[in-house]
Amino acid sequence: MEKDPINTAPLEQFIKQVKGADQSRSNEVRLDINQAKTLAFTLGIVLARLNGDLEKLIQKNPQEEQTIEIQMDGGRGF
């Protein structure tokens, strides 16, 4: 199953806006409500896709429990 590509333009635009504000030593970044909604929806899609991919990876490669034994000798042998 092929997934549709995610439009990351709102993320790139926000990153550029923050970078520009930082370079001009601005104390704030302002977004209008449409920019904020688009950014929020894009972040939601990216995180949902990431979570789904992680679940598939975990199901594909189940991990066995690993037992690690540690023996303490009280510092003898130095």
Backbone as a ProteinNet text record, in pm:
[ID]
protein_1_A
[PRIMARY]
MEKDPINTAPLEQFIKQVKGADQSRSNEVRLDINQAKTLAFTLGIVLARLNGDLEKLIQKNPQEEQTIEIQMDGGRGF
[TERTIARY]
84	0	88.7	71.8	150.2	78.6	152.9	94.1	108.1	12	19.6	130.4	204.5	308.3	245.7	317.3	270.1	319.1	229.4	265.5	332.2	462	536	564.4	504.7	528	496	385.3	359.4	469.7	527	636.5	759.8	791.3	907.1	889	768.6	739.6	756.9	707.3	720.3	866.7	942.6	1085.1	1158.5	1128.5	1190.6	1150.6	1025.4	977.8	1050.1	1067.3	1138.4	1285.7	1345.3	1485.9	1503.9	1413.3	1421.1	1404.4	1310.5	1289.3	1412.9	1474.7	1594.5	1709.2	1727	1836.1	1815.6	1689.7	1663.2	1647.3	1672.7	1664.1	1525.4	1424.8	1287.4	1249.2	1159.2	1116.9	992.3	932.7	809	793	710.3	669.4	517.8	457.7	311.7	259.1	148.1	78.5	-67	-123.8	-268.4	-335.3	-465	-534	-527.2	-529.8	-521.1	-384.3	-277.7	-143.6	-131.5	-185.3	-177.2	-252.8	-371.1	-449.2	-378	-325.2	-254	-131.6	-58.5	59.2	18.2	-87.8	-134.4	-179.6	-254.1	-300.2	-183.5	-86.5	31.2	110.2	129.1	199.5	122.8	-8.9	-91.2	-74.7	-73.8	-57.8	80.7	183	319.7	333.5	282	294.2	211.8	93.6	11.9	80.8	139.2	211.7	330.9	404.7	520.8	479.6	371	322.6	280.5	210.6	169.1	288.1	388.9	509.2	582.4	587.3	653.1	579.7	445.9	368.4	391.8	397.1	423.8	562.4	659.9	796	801.7	732.5	732.6	664.3	554.6	483.8	566.1	640.3	721.5	841.5	898.2	1018.8	993.5	916.8	892	1022.5	1036.8	1157.3	1134.6	1231.9	1227.2	1282.2	1231.6	1285.7	1429.4	1513.4	1654.6	1688.9	1757.2	1798.4	1948.1	1983.6	2124.5	2160.8	2264.6	2310.3	2434.1	2436.1	2549.5	2601.4	2732.4	2793.1	2882.3	2860.2	2938.7	3041.7	3167.8	3272.2	3329.1	3268.7	3313.8	3444.4	3488.4	3611	3735.9	3722.3	3841.6	3900.6	4028.3	4094.4	4155.2	4154.1	4217.2	4357.1
-118.1	0	124.7	206.9	329.1	444.3	523.5	636.2	762.8	851.3	981.1	1062.5	1138.9	1223.6	1331.5	1366.5	1469.2	1606	1701.1	1838.1	1904.1	1915.2	1972.2	2121.1	2183.1	2325.6	2412.5	2387.1	2470.1	2457.7	2339	2321.5	2399.3	2388	2459.1	2610.3	2657.5	2801	2847.9	2768	2803.9	2806.2	2706.7	2700.8	2822.5	2859.6	2978.3	3104.7	3110.4	3226.8	3238.3	3126.6	3126.4	3162.5	3106.3	3137.2	3286.3	3343.1	3485.4	3570.7	3531.6	3605.6	3597.1	3480.2	3463.1	3549	3549.2	3627.4	3776.9	3820.2	3963	3995.9	3895.4	3909.4	3954.3	3905.7	3934.6	3847.9	3896.7	3823.2	3739.1	3750.8	3676.7	3642.5	3541.6	3500.5	3499.8	3562.3	3569.3	3486.3	3417	3339	3380.8	3397	3418.7	3283.2	3283.3	3160.8	3055.5	3097.4	2999.8	2933.1	3011.1	2953.5	2857.6	2897.5	2813.9	2682.5	2690.2	2567.7	2475.6	2533.1	2452.6	2386.4	2461.1	2405.8	2294.6	2316.7	2215.4	2088.9	2103	1986.1	1910	1983.6	1919	1843.2	1904.3	1834.7	1709.8	1719.3	1603.9	1490.6	1524	1421.5	1357.1	1439.8	1387.8	1294.5	1335.9	1252.8	1125.4	1133.7	1013	913.9	965.1	877.1	813.4	891.8	840.6	732.1	756.6	658.7	529.6	541.7	423.3	345	415.4	348.7	277.3	340	278.8	152.5	156.4	38.2	-75.5	-45.1	-148.5	-208.6	-125.3	-172.5	-265.1	-227.1	-309.1	-442.9	-442	-566.3	-655.2	-594.3	-670.7	-735.2	-668.1	-715	-723.4	-823.5	-831.5	-859.1	-792	-805.9	-909.9	-996.8	-1092.2	-1024.2	-1068	-1012.1	-1056.1	-965.7	-992.9	-991.5	-1097	-1106.1	-1078.8	-986	-951.8	-988.7	-1070	-1110	-1029	-980.4	-901.9	-970.8	-995.8	-1056.3	-952.5	-934.4	-837.3	-913.1	-868	-936.3	-847	-733.3	-645.3	-573.8	-571.4	-498.6	-582	-714.1	-797.2	-809.5	-822.6	-843.5	-716.6	-608.7	-486.6	-475.4
0	0	0	-100.4	-111.8	-43.7	29.4	101.7	19.2	34	-31.3	33.6	-45.8	14.6	102.1	206.5	299	251.3	247.7	210.3	330.8	326.2	439.3	421	320.2	296	417.6	490.6	609.8	715.5	730.8	826.5	781	652.7	599.7	613.1	585.8	596.5	741.1	837.6	978.4	1021.5	978.3	1013.7	958.3	833.9	775.1	851.2	893	967.5	1101.5	1169.9	1298.2	1277.7	1173.1	1144.4	1115.2	1036.3	1006.3	1130.3	1217	1341.2	1430.9	1433.8	1515.6	1462.5	1332.1	1273.3	1292.4	1295.8	1317.7	1465.8	1549.7	1695.3	1741.6	1671.4	1709.8	1829.1	1912.5	2030.5	2008.1	1890.7	1867.2	1720.3	1698.9	1564.9	1566	1469.1	1464.5	1347.4	1374.5	1272.5	1271.9	1152.9	1151.2	1172.6	1194.9	1233	1122.6	996.7	887	882.6	903.6	908.9	1027.5	1141.6	1261.4	1241.7	1181.6	1157.5	1059	952	853.2	915	995.5	1063.4	1159.3	1235.6	1331	1258.6	1149.6	1075.2	1013.9	961.5	902.3	1008	1123.9	1232.7	1275.4	1281.6	1316.5	1217.2	1088.6	984.9	993.1	1010.7	1020.3	1140.2	1254.7	1375.5	1365.1	1305.1	1287.1	1194.1	1086.8	993.1	1062.2	1138.3	1210.3	1309	1382.1	1478.2	1407.9	1296.5	1221.1	1168.9	1117.2	1068	1181.7	1297.8	1412.4	1456.8	1459.6	1496.5	1398	1268.7	1167.9	1187.7	1217.8	1240.1	1361	1466.4	1587.6	1560.9	1487.3	1455.9	1363.7	1273	1178.1	1247.3	1344.8	1415	1564.7	1609.2	1754.2	1830	1940.2	2021	2130.4	2144.7	2255.2	2379.2	2493.4	2616.8	2632.2	2671.9	2687.1	2834.9	2879	3018.2	3025.9	3112	3131.7	3274.2	3286.9	3419.8	3456	3578.1	3628.1	3752.2	3754.9	3871.9	3938.6	4066.2	4142.4	4224.8	4217.3	4295.4	4404.7	4429.2	4537.4	4509.6	4385.7	4351.9	4358.8	4379.7	4383.1	4242.1	4232.4	4105.5	4047.3	4120.8	4070.8	4119.1
[MASK]
++++++++++++++++++++++++++++++++++++++++++++++++++++++++++++++++++++++++++++++

